[in-house]
Amino acid sequence: MIFDVFFRSSVIRFGQLGRVLEKLTRPAAILTDLDEQRRARLLAVMLLLLLIASAVLMLLVALVQQAWDVNPLLFWASWALIGGMYLLSRTRNYPSAARVAIIIITAYSLLEAHQTPFNVSLLAFMVTAILLSSMTLRLRETIFFSGLQVLGMLWIANTVPPAELAHVFILLVFLTTTSMLVVIIGIVQHYYRRQINHQTENLLQAQERIHQSEARFRAATEGSLDAFFLLQSEPGPVANFRFTYANRQAEALLGRPGEPLIGRRVQELGLKPNIFDFLEQAQAVLTSRTTLADEIPLLSADNRLTWLQYQIVPVDNGVAVTCRDITDRKHNEDQLIDLAAALDQQKRMLDQILSSTPVYFHIYDLKGRYLYANKSFVDFIGRPLPALVGKTWRELDFSSAVGEQFDQDFKAVIETRQPVQDTFQMSFPDGGRFYETILIPVWDNSASMTSVIATVSDITARKQSEQQRLELAVERERVKTLQDLIQDTSHDLRTPLATLNTTLYLLKRLVANPERWEHHTGVLEAQVVYLTQLLDDLVNTARLEKTEFYFTLLDVNAVLERVVGEHYGVAQRKNQMLTFVPGSQIPALPADEVKLFRAVTNLVSNALKYTPEGGSVTVKSACVNGKVELLFEDTGIGISPNDLPFIFERFYRGLDTQSEGRGLGLAITKHIIQAHGGSIEVESVVGKGSLFRVLLPLDSIEPIL
């Protein structure tokens, strides 16, 4: 370090000669370590000085023409060797040059010591070798070469006469002491050099970081869209600041073309009217060491109004200011305020319109939360609008029945993306009321659903009107049915009554003829049976409307087998084949045995009645899809397509058949099957027969009356 300072001072002091010397001893560029550069430079200086001294000595000898006992060839060889080592010291292999020089000096010293043990020049050479080693090589190599000289002197001590041992001992002590001092100095120097190198390295890193920070600072400020500048405070009675740095945006915003801001005072910019307020704020920031942010309108020298948003940060004896032109934003904010006022007025008008309608109007988001509700809806539920917004019907403890129905309709709107219409009923102390809901999806410009509009209308009056019209239509139908019943019944009663009158009249005159008496008596009995059945059908039809069903677990095959057995004789008299095919593994089902027996009896009786002689009737049972299926198939006359839709209606008799029935049997059968939760259907082809299919559930049900 001392050598570097001395060398630099020499370069400065001797000017051109120093620069030449600095160039001749400059280390190789590949050497980046400062310690290695110092060693290489020191070795180069010593070898260069040795070359110069040798050349000067040779020149002096030549000038004075004195005798020189040194062989010129040996001198030039030595001079060439020193020159080679000098050239080698200018490369990265400079340690090799130092080692060669030290080895030559050491070898020469030991040879001289062997011949002349006590020689002052010998000490100089040995010390020179040690110093050269300590200054140009690492510490361990210095220790090695010092030890090599000590070992050499010990070898010499063994070879010289005893009279010279004292001289050798003196040289050995001096050499050892010198070596130890050099080593100790080297150790201390190595320690401090490491500290200095570490500090130097830290200093260089700090400088590099400072350079990088400055580069980043300039890149950030110059590349920023905001204006940035530094102001330095100047003493004075009022706040006075001068520009010390400004990026391009600051010069474009605050300065004039061709007039840089650096060095100018803020007051010189001609900004008004609030520039002094800004300066006072900057002074307050500098005094309190706190950050301040604000907005300020400025009127430039050309009367251009500019709004600035700025932030002032204290920096040393000045402030850093970041500002942004927000003039456009201010204009947009003014426009937004006007637009918001217009929208608010339109909203109030729309709210007044919606609040004046009796329809309950409200809007939901896509999660079913209220966004808006008109006054009618708010008054209806008895809660203010702020209590509704952002909540679902569950959070408001609304009726679960109505709410779940709303969830279904709401889900349907989301999934189908189509409006949904539905009705629901609510109970009140004064009775029930009916409401109609319509849910409509709302879309934005990108065809994405944003919300759902719902309207609820009270349709109780309309429902009551519809109910009244329905009841009136039912009453008219009942009157018509009663009229048809009276007309049909009177017709049906008139024929057997006429037959009874005629038969009674003949009986009075045929008392003496037993055969004719028996014949007419049979006719009377048949007509009485007919009238009895007619009255039974009428009574059963009336009772069936309000009779009770008693369900028990019933074996349906047993019922079918019993009905088929009772009609077997009827089938034989008409030469018909009546067959029952029971299904296997049919579980017991809940049914009213009496009512089900009657329904099956009606189906089997009708099949036999409308099947000609020689035909067949088949009854089957099976378990299909969790239900019991009963089939009644015949090869009878069939049913006309015109009659099929009406055969289960009361008092209906086919127009194309010569039926003697009263149109009640199938109606009673259908009523019984439906009361069991089942269904009945028919397939028929005229001239080929009919198939009645009955389905009964296996699960327990409440009777449907």
MIZANU-895038 format. One line per field, with one value per residue (C-alpha): x, y, z; residue in one letter. Coordinates in Angstrom, 3 decimals, always signed. Example, Ala and Ser with C-alpha at 12.3 -4.5 7.8 and 13.67 -1.06 7.14 Angstrom:
BEGIN
u [+12.300/+13.670]
v [-4.500/-1.060]
w [+7.800/+7.140]
rest [a/s]
***
This chain:
BEGIN
u [+0.000/+2.903/+4.642/+1.475/+1.094/+4.777/+4.590/+1.507/+3.045/+6.207/+4.165/+2.470/+5.740/+7.931/+5.251/+6.139/+9.017/+6.701/+4.098/+6.770/+7.867/+4.250/+3.753/+6.954/+5.959/+2.241/+1.062/-0.554/-4.222/-5.203/-4.217/-7.329/-6.347/-4.910/-2.327/-1.067/-0.882/+1.203/+3.629/+4.020/+4.630/+7.215/+9.093/+9.058/+10.396/+13.229/+14.256/+13.968/+16.155/+18.634/+18.772/+19.264/+21.934/+23.821/+23.673/+24.864/+27.680/+28.769/+28.614/+30.740/+33.343/+33.480/+33.808/+36.607/+38.221/+39.215/+39.917/+36.973/+37.574/+34.117/+33.906/+31.880/+30.206/+29.060/+27.815/+25.764/+24.384/+23.368/+21.933/+19.968/+18.706/+17.555/+15.874/+14.054/+12.865/+11.683/+9.662/+8.284/+7.221/+4.935/+2.822/+0.626/+3.624/+5.448/+5.939/+8.180/+10.418/+10.625/+11.441/+14.217/+15.735/+15.580/+17.097/+19.990/+20.645/+20.440/+22.743/+25.230/+25.108/+25.683/+28.602/+30.205/+29.566/+31.316/+34.372/+34.288/+32.027/+32.128/+31.268/+29.062/+27.970/+26.957/+24.599/+23.184/+22.482/+20.833/+18.684/+17.829/+16.634/+14.502/+13.027/+12.391/+10.618/+8.492/+7.528/+6.791/+5.763/+3.263/+4.134/+4.618/+7.171/+9.021/+9.230/+10.443/+13.266/+14.285/+14.468/+16.445/+19.069/+19.218/+19.711/+22.390/+24.261/+23.993/+25.521/+28.317/+28.917/+29.660/+32.142/+34.250/+37.243/+36.570/+38.214/+35.490/+32.577/+32.146/+31.729/+29.255/+27.382/+27.121/+25.803/+23.406/+22.045/+21.700/+20.080/+17.722/+16.798/+16.242/+14.146/+12.024/+11.524/+10.618/+8.242/+6.628/+6.390/+4.989/+2.414/+1.381/+1.403/-0.620/-3.180/-3.527/-3.445/-6.370/-8.229/-7.391/-8.368/-11.617/-12.353/-11.312/-13.547/-16.431/-15.709/-15.697/-18.918/-20.457/-19.333/-20.720/-24.016/-24.047/-23.415/-26.134/-28.521/-27.807/-28.334/-31.579/-32.652/-32.055/-33.646/-36.687/-37.095/-36.400/-38.624/-41.412/-44.623/-44.689/-42.703/-39.926/-37.570/-35.339/-35.430/-32.724/-33.607/-31.783/-31.595/-33.880/-36.781/-39.296/-39.405/-36.886/-36.079/-33.893/-34.040/-31.115/-32.547/-35.536/-36.502/-37.880/-41.485/-40.813/-39.175/-42.072/-44.662/-43.147/-40.559/-40.556/-39.024/-35.308/-35.212/-33.911/-35.060/-31.714/-30.391/-33.567/-35.666/-39.299/-40.510/-38.886/-41.290/-44.143/-46.689/-49.750/-51.865/-50.976/-47.237/-46.538/-48.791/-46.693/-43.448/-44.787/-45.788/-42.308/-40.748/-43.054/-42.066/-38.390/-38.855/-41.056/-39.308/-42.680/-44.225/-47.092/-49.466/-51.924/-53.481/-53.035/-54.290/-51.599/-51.986/-48.968/-47.557/-49.638/-52.822/-53.138/-54.813/-53.188/-54.153/-51.223/-51.249/-47.965/-46.099/-43.295/-40.629/-37.766/-34.263/-31.208/-31.513/-34.121/-37.197/-38.040/-41.276/-43.259/-46.164/-48.634/-50.819/-54.406/-56.135/-57.878/-58.876/-60.350/-62.369/-63.526/-64.446/-66.525/-68.243/-68.773/-70.298/-72.707/-73.444/-73.953/-76.359/-78.295/-78.329/-79.444/-82.309/-83.300/-83.025/-85.323/-87.826/-87.686/-88.009/-91.063/-92.617/-91.910/-93.065/-96.403/-97.289/-98.964/-96.705/-93.918/-90.741/-87.288/-83.868/-81.501/-77.864/-76.818/-76.500/-80.091/-79.248/-81.480/-80.103/-83.236/-86.900/-89.639/-91.758/-94.666/-92.467/-90.761/-94.159/-95.416/-92.622/-92.401/-88.612/-86.600/-84.622/-81.149/-82.080/-82.769/-79.813/-77.091/-79.151/-81.050/-84.526/-82.998/-81.070/-84.338/-86.312/-88.962/-91.444/-89.494/-92.241/-92.339/-88.550/-87.849/-90.266/-88.412/-85.079/-86.425/-87.666/-84.419/-82.332/-84.457/-83.812/-80.041/-79.926/-82.354/-81.532/-85.245/-88.019/-89.957/-93.563/-95.064/-97.747/-97.807/-100.248/-99.759/-101.950/-103.022/-105.354/-108.092/-107.581/-105.280/-104.061/-102.614/-99.587/-98.014/-94.213/-92.282/-88.475/-86.618/-82.826/-80.889/-77.951/-75.036/-73.499/-71.349/-74.419/-73.498/-76.235/-75.782/-78.955/-82.564/-85.642/-88.644/-92.216/-94.883/-98.553/-101.547/-103.884/-106.287/-109.191/-108.422/-108.150/-111.439/-113.050/-111.629/-112.786/-116.267/-116.377/-115.114/-117.677/-120.386/-119.236/-119.163/-122.605/-123.869/-122.250/-123.901/-127.286/-126.765/-125.614/-128.653/-130.921/-129.301/-129.592/-133.260/-133.931/-131.972/-133.331/-136.908/-136.393/-134.850/-137.651/-140.455/-139.651/-139.613/-142.699/-144.575/-143.460/-144.635/-148.056/-148.491/-147.403/-149.700/-152.580/-151.897/-151.497/-155.004/-156.370/-154.079/-154.670/-155.835/-152.698/-149.746/-147.107/-147.984/-148.213/-144.656/-143.354/-144.820/-143.665/-140.075/-140.433/-141.542/-138.575/-136.120/-137.538/-137.402/-133.758/-133.029/-134.662/-132.785/-129.436/-130.271/-131.063/-127.925/-125.716/-127.281/-126.897/-123.330/-122.347/-123.628/-122.013/-118.676/-118.065/-117.856/-117.214/-114.105/-111.442/-109.916/-106.469/-104.890/-102.105/-103.907/-102.990/-104.145/-103.949/-106.454/-108.881/-108.528/-108.960/-112.133/-113.637/-112.774/-114.311/-117.617/-117.880/-116.846/-120.471/-121.483/-118.646/-119.707/-123.313/-122.020/-119.485/-116.670/-113.154/-112.301/-108.625/-106.614/-102.780/-101.421/-98.026/-95.323/-93.719/-96.178/-95.924/-98.953/-100.101/-102.119/-105.723/-109.398/-110.490/-114.188/-113.604/-110.868/-113.059/-115.860/-113.547/-112.163/-115.698/-116.810/-113.899/-114.442/-118.235/-117.891/-115.376/-117.799/-120.773/-119.209/-117.521/-119.674/-120.174/-117.063/-114.778/-112.186/-111.381/-107.916/-106.953/-103.223/-101.175/-97.486/-94.997/-93.543/-91.167/-92.216/-95.953/-98.575/-99.974/-103.427/-104.440/-108.016/-107.976/-110.978/-111.809/-115.050/-116.599/-114.090/-114.638/-114.964/-112.135/-114.810/-115.902/-112.481/-111.815/-115.196/-115.778/-114.686/-117.141/-120.364/-123.509/-121.621/-122.679/-121.156/-123.046/-122.030/-122.971/-126.313/-125.319/-127.857/-125.622/-126.095/-122.589/-121.586/-119.507/-116.255/-116.609/-116.890/-113.917/-111.686/-112.609/-111.643/-108.328/-107.370/-108.296/-105.632/-103.047/-103.145/-104.151/-106.261/-105.972/-107.518/-106.476/-109.140/-109.715/-113.244/-114.032/-110.893/-111.317/-110.079/-107.272/-107.676/-104.430/-104.475/-101.352/-101.362/-98.492/-96.835/-96.052/-98.383/-100.459/-103.115/-106.380/-107.177/-110.874]
v [+0.000/+2.389/+1.511/+2.207/+5.615/+6.419/+5.257/+7.322/+10.390/+9.863/+9.652/+12.921/+14.624/+13.660/+14.137/+12.628/+10.529/+9.154/+8.251/+6.391/+4.540/+3.756/+2.362/+0.266/-1.268/-1.640/-5.164/-7.483/-6.716/-10.231/-9.532/-8.164/-8.714/-5.527/-7.434/-9.298/-6.053/-4.496/-7.443/-7.583/-3.826/-3.978/-6.857/-5.031/-1.864/-3.740/-5.644/-2.516/-0.595/-3.485/-3.403/+0.342/+0.163/-2.574/-0.586/+2.582/+0.687/-0.794/+2.640/+4.176/+1.455/+2.055/+5.828/+5.758/+2.799/+1.170/-2.510/-4.685/-8.103/-9.358/-11.399/-9.366/-12.503/-13.361/-9.795/-9.776/-13.200/-11.938/-8.765/-10.828/-13.061/-10.037/-8.651/-11.935/-11.935/-8.324/-9.289/-12.253/-9.927/-8.087/-11.233/-13.217/-15.518/-12.801/-15.108/-17.325/-14.348/-13.556/-17.163/-17.332/-14.065/-15.211/-18.614/-16.931/-14.482/-17.252/-19.571/-16.765/-15.824/-19.406/-19.886/-16.659/-17.585/-20.900/-19.114/-16.057/-16.649/-13.115/-10.666/-7.576/-7.811/-11.384/-10.158/-7.579/-10.244/-12.558/-9.778/-8.677/-12.195/-12.301/-8.826/-9.598/-12.792/-11.027/-8.219/-10.244/-13.710/-15.076/-15.568/-19.321/-18.927/-16.266/-18.720/-21.410/-19.314/-17.972/-21.515/-22.511/-19.845/-20.925/-24.553/-23.433/-21.597/-24.663/-26.711/-24.151/-24.303/-28.020/-27.453/-24.474/-24.706/-24.277/-20.907/-19.600/-21.015/-17.797/-15.824/-18.370/-18.332/-14.532/-14.753/-17.503/-15.525/-12.376/-14.267/-16.104/-12.905/-11.102/-13.961/-14.051/-10.301/-10.425/-13.312/-11.529/-8.341/-10.392/-11.973/-8.598/-7.112/-10.054/-9.563/-5.841/-6.343/-8.708/-6.162/-3.411/-5.624/-6.504/-2.860/-1.945/-4.631/-3.406/+0.121/-0.946/-2.889/+0.119/+2.321/-0.189/-0.265/+3.515/+3.545/+0.927/+2.843/+6.015/+4.152/+2.644/+6.001/+7.692/+4.837/+4.884/+8.638/+9.044/+6.105/+7.140/+8.622/+10.970/+14.167/+13.965/+16.665/+17.513/+20.877/+22.217/+24.702/+28.026/+30.375/+33.389/+35.071/+33.115/+29.568/+29.405/+26.260/+25.679/+22.773/+20.332/+17.512/+17.104/+14.307/+14.893/+14.750/+17.477/+19.730/+19.151/+19.807/+22.797/+24.326/+25.928/+24.515/+25.164/+26.328/+23.605/+23.570/+22.741/+25.700/+27.757/+28.822/+27.715/+31.322/+31.940/+29.564/+32.096/+29.561/+30.906/+31.252/+28.526/+28.191/+29.904/+27.412/+24.664/+26.286/+26.636/+22.938/+21.988/+24.045/+22.374/+18.928/+19.818/+21.075/+18.232/+15.491/+14.010/+13.142/+15.190/+14.483/+16.943/+18.274/+21.806/+23.819/+25.832/+28.513/+28.661/+31.791/+31.096/+30.933/+27.150/+25.616/+22.403/+20.202/+18.446/+15.605/+15.659/+14.061/+15.797/+13.721/+15.236/+14.482/+15.912/+19.699/+19.605/+17.733/+15.222/+15.884/+13.443/+14.970/+13.881/+15.822/+14.969/+17.626/+15.008/+13.050/+16.176/+16.821/+13.178/+13.428/+16.512/+14.671/+11.631/+13.853/+15.305/+11.830/+10.453/+13.289/+12.526/+8.799/+9.499/+11.593/+8.855/+6.288/+8.340/+8.681/+4.950/+4.180/+6.431/+4.714/+1.225/+2.182/+3.435/+0.066/-2.637/-5.265/-6.443/-5.713/-6.837/-7.739/-10.558/-11.250/-14.630/-16.011/-15.165/-12.083/-9.012/-6.043/-3.866/-3.935/-1.388/+0.162/-2.215/-5.240/-3.569/-2.711/-6.227/-7.983/-5.258/-4.711/-1.716/-1.949/-1.771/-4.867/-6.773/-5.839/-8.473/-11.179/-14.262/-15.335/-17.870/-15.122/-13.166/-16.160/-16.071/-18.913/-22.047/-23.417/-20.268/-19.900/-23.437/-22.915/-19.689/-21.595/-24.055/-21.268/-19.290/-22.355/-22.920/-19.332/-19.739/-23.083/-22.400/-18.683/-18.164/-16.426/-18.612/-18.103/-19.774/-19.352/-19.924/-19.546/-17.941/-18.186/-15.145/-14.697/-13.497/-16.424/-17.635/-15.517/-16.486/-14.868/-15.108/-14.777/-14.011/-14.315/-12.682/-12.886/-9.648/-9.517/-7.152/-6.056/-9.205/-11.480/-12.537/-12.903/-10.335/-10.498/-11.681/-9.457/-10.857/-9.567/-10.831/-10.048/-10.731/-12.841/-13.795/-11.934/-13.588/-16.998/-16.444/-15.424/-18.493/-20.652/-19.187/-19.809/-23.348/-23.996/-22.594/-24.846/-27.827/-26.973/-26.729/-30.065/-31.549/-30.190/-31.555/-34.883/-34.964/-34.141/-36.893/-39.264/-38.459/-38.778/-42.031/-43.453/-42.531/-44.230/-47.248/-47.426/-46.873/-50.037/-52.499/-50.795/-51.222/-54.844/-55.327/-53.799/-55.931/-59.080/-58.423/-57.841/-61.181/-63.005/-61.970/-63.706/-66.760/-68.190/-71.464/-71.973/-72.929/-72.816/-69.337/-68.322/-69.544/-67.755/-64.419/-64.903/-65.288/-62.087/-60.293/-61.633/-60.533/-57.023/-56.815/-57.917/-55.299/-52.572/-53.721/-53.590/-50.153/-48.831/-50.492/-48.792/-45.436/-45.909/-47.214/-44.340/-41.854/-43.679/-44.116/-40.363/-40.345/-43.921/-44.840/-47.311/-49.830/-50.944/-54.220/-56.314/-58.294/-61.241/-59.980/-63.461/-64.739/-61.940/-62.631/-66.361/-65.778/-63.445/-65.851/-68.745/-66.905/-66.127/-69.549/-70.730/-67.674/-68.376/-72.039/-71.097/-68.933/-71.561/-69.129/-69.902/-67.989/-68.359/-67.033/-66.888/-65.903/-64.218/-65.718/-64.048/-61.176/-59.589/-58.555/-55.010/-52.523/-52.582/-52.535/-56.112/-55.323/-52.363/-54.100/-57.222/-55.103/-53.348/-56.673/-58.099/-55.212/-55.787/-59.574/-59.174/-56.594/-58.804/-61.784/-59.584/-58.137/-61.360/-63.534/-67.255/-69.277/-66.400/-66.238/-64.028/-64.130/-62.633/-62.236/-60.827/-59.858/-57.662/-54.966/-52.137/-52.218/-52.322/-55.056/-55.296/-56.811/-57.641/-58.348/-59.449/-60.575/-61.468/-59.515/-56.935/-54.207/-50.503/-47.829/-45.224/-42.549/-44.098/-44.899/-41.425/-41.473/-45.025/-44.236/-41.327/-41.822/-42.730/-42.942/-45.726/-46.305/-44.866/-47.686/-50.524/-52.002/-51.770/-52.483/-51.096/-47.860/-46.404/-46.689/-49.861/-48.597/-45.217/-46.992/-49.224/-46.280/-44.476/-47.537/-48.047/-44.371/-44.497/-47.221/-44.914/-46.889/-46.326/-48.036/-47.846/-49.658/-50.804/-52.002/-52.901/-53.191/-56.785/-58.187/-57.465/-55.251/-55.208/-53.428/-52.837/-51.994/-50.883/-50.913/-49.664/-51.921/-49.070/-48.007/-44.984/-42.739/-43.476/-41.002/-40.277]
w [+0.000/+0.900/-2.338/-4.352/-2.715/-3.293/-6.890/-7.650/-6.014/-8.104/-11.259/-10.366/-9.321/-12.310/-14.930/-18.295/-16.882/-14.213/-16.822/-18.815/-15.677/-14.841/-18.340/-18.185/-14.844/-15.477/-14.528/-17.008/-17.725/-16.761/-13.159/-11.431/-7.807/-6.293/-4.214/-7.271/-9.253/-6.474/-6.366/-10.119/-10.314/-7.479/-9.164/-12.480/-10.834/-9.084/-12.207/-14.325/-11.870/-11.850/-15.640/-15.622/-12.896/-14.781/-17.971/-16.199/-14.522/-17.824/-19.394/-16.635/-16.980/-20.683/-20.210/-17.660/-19.459/-16.247/-15.912/-14.826/-13.512/-14.579/-17.744/-20.296/-21.556/-18.064/-17.589/-20.771/-19.961/-16.539/-18.045/-20.580/-17.782/-15.784/-18.911/-19.481/-15.896/-16.338/-19.398/-17.491/-14.646/-17.105/-17.520/-15.207/-14.568/-12.679/-9.613/-11.781/-12.504/-8.787/-7.923/-10.538/-9.244/-5.635/-6.494/-8.379/-5.535/-2.922/-4.879/-5.422/-1.718/-0.552/-2.941/-1.753/+1.883/+1.313/+0.022/+2.285/+5.300/+6.628/+3.831/+4.103/+0.472/+1.176/+3.904/+1.509/-1.093/+1.400/+2.860/-0.673/-1.512/+1.629/+1.037/-2.633/-1.629/+0.998/-1.365/-4.506/-3.346/-0.904/+2.757/+2.572/-0.256/+1.770/+4.659/+2.236/+0.759/+4.216/+5.511/+2.440/+3.243/+6.900/+5.830/+3.392/+6.150/+8.391/+5.575/+5.228/+8.990/+8.611/+5.795/+6.970/+9.289/+13.004/+12.936/+10.620/+12.626/+14.596/+11.360/+10.035/+13.352/+13.192/+9.624/+10.649/+13.639/+11.554/+8.718/+11.083/+12.903/+9.626/+8.287/+11.435/+11.350/+7.698/+8.311/+11.273/+9.255/+6.396/+8.683/+10.071/+6.603/+5.284/+8.050/+7.459/+3.729/+4.015/+6.108/+3.648/+0.707/+2.440/+3.140/-0.366/-1.763/+0.388/-0.741/-4.375/-3.882/-2.157/-5.017/-7.490/-5.614/-5.591/-9.331/-9.859/-7.610/-9.538/-12.808/-11.560/-10.182/-13.512/-15.449/-13.157/-13.221/-16.922/-17.815/-15.463/-16.816/-13.820/-13.456/-10.870/-9.635/-6.680/-4.962/-2.686/-0.009/-0.011/+2.976/+2.936/+4.688/+2.591/+1.293/-1.510/-3.499/-6.536/-9.017/-8.752/-10.873/-13.184/-15.561/-19.047/-17.864/-15.278/-17.859/-20.256/-17.538/-15.724/-18.042/-21.414/-24.611/-24.647/-20.999/-18.621/-15.023/-13.395/-11.381/-11.609/-8.643/-8.473/-8.375/-11.759/-13.541/-13.465/-12.181/-10.347/-8.299/-5.732/-6.189/-2.849/-1.080/-2.636/-1.465/+2.073/+2.024/+0.806/+3.605/+6.158/+4.848/+5.097/+8.668/+9.966/+7.902/+6.982/+3.624/+2.182/-0.731/-2.234/-5.432/-6.752/-9.731/-11.539/-14.169/-16.468/-18.091/-21.231/-19.079/-19.346/-16.289/-15.129/-12.211/-10.530/-8.039/-6.147/-3.265/-1.360/+0.443/+2.514/+1.168/+3.039/+2.833/+0.114/-1.053/-3.766/-5.620/-7.735/-9.603/-12.231/-14.599/-13.612/-15.679/-17.847/-14.769/-13.195/-16.323/-16.340/-12.669/-13.385/-16.215/-13.977/-11.289/-13.841/-15.187/-11.672/-10.926/-14.116/-13.338/-9.789/-11.070/-13.521/-10.723/-8.504/-11.343/-12.067/-8.372/-8.111/-11.129/-9.777/-6.298/-7.598/-9.145/-7.050/-8.634/-6.323/-8.296/-7.184/-8.660/-7.671/-8.441/-9.790/-6.237/-5.318/-3.232/-3.347/-5.286/-5.396/-4.365/-4.994/-2.264/-2.832/-2.136/+0.843/+2.374/+1.653/+3.577/+6.230/+6.039/+4.796/+1.584/+3.279/+5.294/+2.047/-0.158/-0.239/+1.491/+0.345/+1.403/+3.822/+5.621/+5.938/+7.324/+4.601/+4.121/+3.231/+0.972/-1.150/-0.955/-2.188/-5.065/-5.869/-5.819/-8.376/-10.652/-10.158/-11.039/-14.137/-15.290/-14.794/-16.603/-19.473/-19.787/-20.466/-18.472/-16.040/-14.902/-11.838/-9.163/-5.412/-2.533/+0.870/+3.949/+5.936/+8.900/+6.554/+4.173/+1.434/-1.465/-4.833/-6.464/-9.897/-10.307/-13.470/-13.455/-16.365/-16.990/-17.544/-19.980/-20.498/-23.795/-23.966/-23.721/-20.193/-17.596/-14.832/-12.747/-12.614/-12.454/-10.568/-10.503/-8.115/-8.816/-6.564/-8.707/-5.932/-7.576/-10.902/-9.250/-7.453/-10.718/-12.439/-9.512/-9.740/-13.483/-12.895/-10.174/-12.420/-15.262/-12.887/-11.628/-15.189/-15.926/-12.851/-13.910/-17.402/-15.973/-13.681/-16.601/-18.675/-15.718/-15.227/-18.926/-19.294/-16.070/-16.971/-20.316/-18.673/-16.088/-18.608/-20.577/-17.641/-16.142/-19.409/-19.492/-15.909/-16.670/-19.759/-17.955/-15.016/-17.409/-19.141/-15.833/-14.877/-17.990/-18.074/-14.666/-16.159/-18.291/-16.050/-18.811/-19.907/-16.246/-15.584/-18.669/-17.685/-14.128/-15.406/-17.381/-14.222/-12.303/-15.025/-15.076/-11.288/-11.373/-14.037/-11.967/-8.884/-10.668/-12.069/-8.610/-7.170/-9.780/-9.031/-5.287/-5.560/-7.812/-5.277/-2.372/-4.115/-4.011/-0.231/+0.797/+2.796/+1.698/+4.101/+2.944/+3.940/+2.431/-0.242/-2.461/-5.848/-7.439/-4.894/-5.801/-9.531/-9.040/-7.025/-9.679/-12.510/-10.539/-10.060/-13.809/-15.026/-15.288/-17.328/-19.766/-20.142/-20.978/-23.855/-24.901/-24.035/-22.792/-19.551/-18.578/-15.632/-15.909/-12.447/-12.225/-10.031/-6.997/-6.851/-3.385/-1.409/-2.102/-0.011/-1.267/-0.239/-0.969/-1.469/-3.786/-5.808/-6.124/-7.573/-10.056/-11.309/-11.470/-13.718/-16.108/-16.348/-16.668/-19.484/-21.306/-21.224/-22.126/-25.297/-26.423/-28.740/-28.253/-28.907/-27.967/-25.208/-22.214/-20.584/-17.231/-16.386/-13.534/-13.379/-11.499/-13.789/-12.698/-9.061/-9.862/-10.225/-13.773/-14.412/-18.018/-19.175/-22.814/-24.871/-28.480/-28.437/-30.703/-29.716/-29.088/-31.757/-31.865/-31.437/-28.143/-26.635/-25.089/-23.242/-22.077/-18.489/-18.148/-16.220/-18.135/-21.398/-23.758/-27.137/-30.048/-32.363/-29.992/-29.009/-25.351/-22.696/-19.938/-18.050/-18.576/-14.905/-14.632/-16.159/-14.423/-11.069/-11.949/-12.867/-9.636/-7.561/-9.398/-8.987/-5.300/-5.017/-6.606/-9.836/-13.436/-16.098/-19.863/-22.821/-26.281/-28.670/-32.324/-33.684/-34.542/-32.847/-29.163/-26.321/-23.781/-20.407/-18.491/-14.747/-12.846/-9.038/-6.823/-4.252/-1.848/+0.930/-0.128/+1.227/-0.591/-3.335/-3.093]
rest [m/i/f/d/v/f/f/r/s/s/v/i/r/f/g/q/l/g/r/v/l/e/k/l/t/r/p/a/a/i/l/t/d/l/d/e/q/r/r/a/r/l/l/a/v/m/l/l/l/l/l/i/a/s/a/v/l/m/l/l/v/a/l/v/q/q/a/w/d/v/n/p/l/l/f/w/a/s/w/a/l/i/g/g/m/y/l/l/s/r/t/r/n/y/p/s/a/a/r/v/a/i/i/i/i/t/a/y/s/l/l/e/a/h/q/t/p/f/n/v/s/l/l/a/f/m/v/t/a/i/l/l/s/s/m/t/l/r/l/r/e/t/i/f/f/s/g/l/q/v/l/g/m/l/w/i/a/n/t/v/p/p/a/e/l/a/h/v/f/i/l/l/v/f/l/t/t/t/s/m/l/v/v/i/i/g/i/v/q/h/y/y/r/r/q/i/n/h/q/t/e/n/l/l/q/a/q/e/r/i/h/q/s/e/a/r/f/r/a/a/t/e/g/s/l/d/a/f/f/l/l/q/s/e/p/g/p/v/a/n/f/r/f/t/y/a/n/r/q/a/e/a/l/l/g/r/p/g/e/p/l/i/g/r/r/v/q/e/l/g/l/k/p/n/i/f/d/f/l/e/q/a/q/a/v/l/t/s/r/t/t/l/a/d/e/i/p/l/l/s/a/d/n/r/l/t/w/l/q/y/q/i/v/p/v/d/n/g/v/a/v/t/c/r/d/i/t/d/r/k/h/n/e/d/q/l/i/d/l/a/a/a/l/d/q/q/k/r/m/l/d/q/i/l/s/s/t/p/v/y/f/h/i/y/d/l/k/g/r/y/l/y/a/n/k/s/f/v/d/f/i/g/r/p/l/p/a/l/v/g/k/t/w/r/e/l/d/f/s/s/a/v/g/e/q/f/d/q/d/f/k/a/v/i/e/t/r/q/p/v/q/d/t/f/q/m/s/f/p/d/g/g/r/f/y/e/t/i/l/i/p/v/w/d/n/s/a/s/m/t/s/v/i/a/t/v/s/d/i/t/a/r/k/q/s/e/q/q/r/l/e/l/a/v/e/r/e/r/v/k/t/l/q/d/l/i/q/d/t/s/h/d/l/r/t/p/l/a/t/l/n/t/t/l/y/l/l/k/r/l/v/a/n/p/e/r/w/e/h/h/t/g/v/l/e/a/q/v/v/y/l/t/q/l/l/d/d/l/v/n/t/a/r/l/e/k/t/e/f/y/f/t/l/l/d/v/n/a/v/l/e/r/v/v/g/e/h/y/g/v/a/q/r/k/n/q/m/l/t/f/v/p/g/s/q/i/p/a/l/p/a/d/e/v/k/l/f/r/a/v/t/n/l/v/s/n/a/l/k/y/t/p/e/g/g/s/v/t/v/k/s/a/c/v/n/g/k/v/e/l/l/f/e/d/t/g/i/g/i/s/p/n/d/l/p/f/i/f/e/r/f/y/r/g/l/d/t/q/s/e/g/r/g/l/g/l/a/i/t/k/h/i/i/q/a/h/g/g/s/i/e/v/e/s/v/v/g/k/g/s/l/f/r/v/l/l/p/l/d/s/i/e/p/i/l]
***
